[in-house]
Amino acid sequence: MSREQEIYQYSRMEIDSNMTKEQFRERLAQGKMILDGATGSNLQERGLPAGVCPEEWILENPDVLKELQIEYYAAGSDAVYAPTFFRKPN
């Protein structure tokens, strides 16, 4: 399978983005989980300027994050996180 086909396959996946803590614990009980990593660094490599709020930049550039997360799944990640480095509750 080509890299493009692999990325397309993962982009078509229905991903549960609302996993509860209990569901997460149940998944961990099944064995090791591979998580994403260095999301902020990878976003900077793809254009996120230093000093800019990542959440705002992602809202303006959602396809960059989507592509990065698809690549994490294609590389074998079981879960990916949303980058909320600067997010503060209201």
C-alpha positions as CSV (number, residue, x, y, z in Angstrom):
1,M,0.0,0.0,0.0
2,S,1.4,3.4,-0.9
3,R,1.9,6.2,1.7
4,E,-1.0,8.2,0.0
5,Q,-3.3,5.1,0.2
6,E,-2.4,4.5,3.8
7,I,-3.1,8.2,4.8
8,Y,-6.4,8.1,2.9
9,Q,-7.4,4.9,4.7
10,Y,-6.8,6.4,8.1
11,S,-8.5,9.7,7.1
12,R,-11.7,7.7,6.4
13,M,-11.7,6.1,9.9
14,E,-14.4,6.9,12.3
15,I,-12.5,7.9,15.4
16,D,-14.1,8.1,18.8
17,S,-13.1,11.5,20.0
18,N,-15.2,11.2,23.2
19,M,-13.5,8.4,25.1
20,T,-14.4,8.5,28.8
21,K,-11.9,7.9,31.5
22,E,-13.5,4.5,32.1
23,Q,-13.1,3.6,28.5
24,F,-9.5,4.7,28.5
25,R,-8.8,2.5,31.6
26,E,-10.5,-0.4,29.9
27,R,-8.4,0.1,26.8
28,L,-5.2,0.2,28.9
29,A,-6.2,-3.0,30.6
30,Q,-6.0,-4.7,27.2
31,G,-2.3,-3.9,26.9
32,K,0.1,-1.2,26.0
33,M,-1.1,1.9,24.2
34,I,1.0,3.9,21.7
35,L,0.3,7.6,21.9
36,D,1.3,10.4,19.7
37,G,4.2,12.7,20.5
38,A,5.8,16.0,19.8
39,T,2.6,17.5,18.4
40,G,3.7,21.0,19.1
41,S,7.1,20.5,17.5
42,N,5.5,18.9,14.5
43,L,3.0,21.8,14.2
44,Q,5.9,24.3,14.3
45,E,7.7,22.4,11.5
46,R,4.4,22.8,9.5
47,G,4.1,26.5,10.0
48,L,3.0,27.3,13.6
49,P,5.0,30.4,14.5
50,A,6.8,30.6,17.8
51,G,4.8,32.6,20.4
52,V,1.5,32.1,18.7
53,C,-1.4,30.4,20.6
54,P,-1.6,26.9,19.1
55,E,-5.3,26.6,19.6
56,E,-6.0,29.8,17.6
57,W,-3.6,28.8,14.9
58,I,-5.2,25.4,14.6
59,L,-8.6,27.0,14.3
60,E,-7.2,28.9,11.3
61,N,-5.3,25.9,9.9
62,P,-7.4,22.8,10.8
63,D,-6.1,20.7,7.9
64,V,-2.6,20.8,9.2
65,L,-3.6,19.2,12.5
66,K,-5.9,16.7,10.8
67,E,-3.1,15.5,8.5
68,L,-0.6,15.3,11.4
69,Q,-3.1,13.2,13.5
70,I,-3.8,10.9,10.5
71,E,0.0,10.4,10.1
72,Y,0.2,9.4,13.8
73,Y,-2.5,6.8,13.3
74,A,-0.8,5.5,10.2
75,A,2.4,5.2,12.1
76,G,0.7,3.0,14.7
77,S,-0.6,5.3,17.4
78,D,-3.6,4.0,19.3
79,A,-4.5,7.5,20.5
80,V,-3.7,11.1,19.7
81,Y,-4.2,14.2,21.8
82,A,-5.5,17.6,21.0
83,P,-2.8,20.2,21.6
84,T,-4.2,22.4,24.3
85,F,-1.0,23.9,25.6
86,F,-2.4,27.4,26.4
87,R,-6.1,26.6,26.8
88,K,-7.5,27.9,30.1
89,P,-11.0,27.4,31.4
90,N,-13.3,30.4,31.3
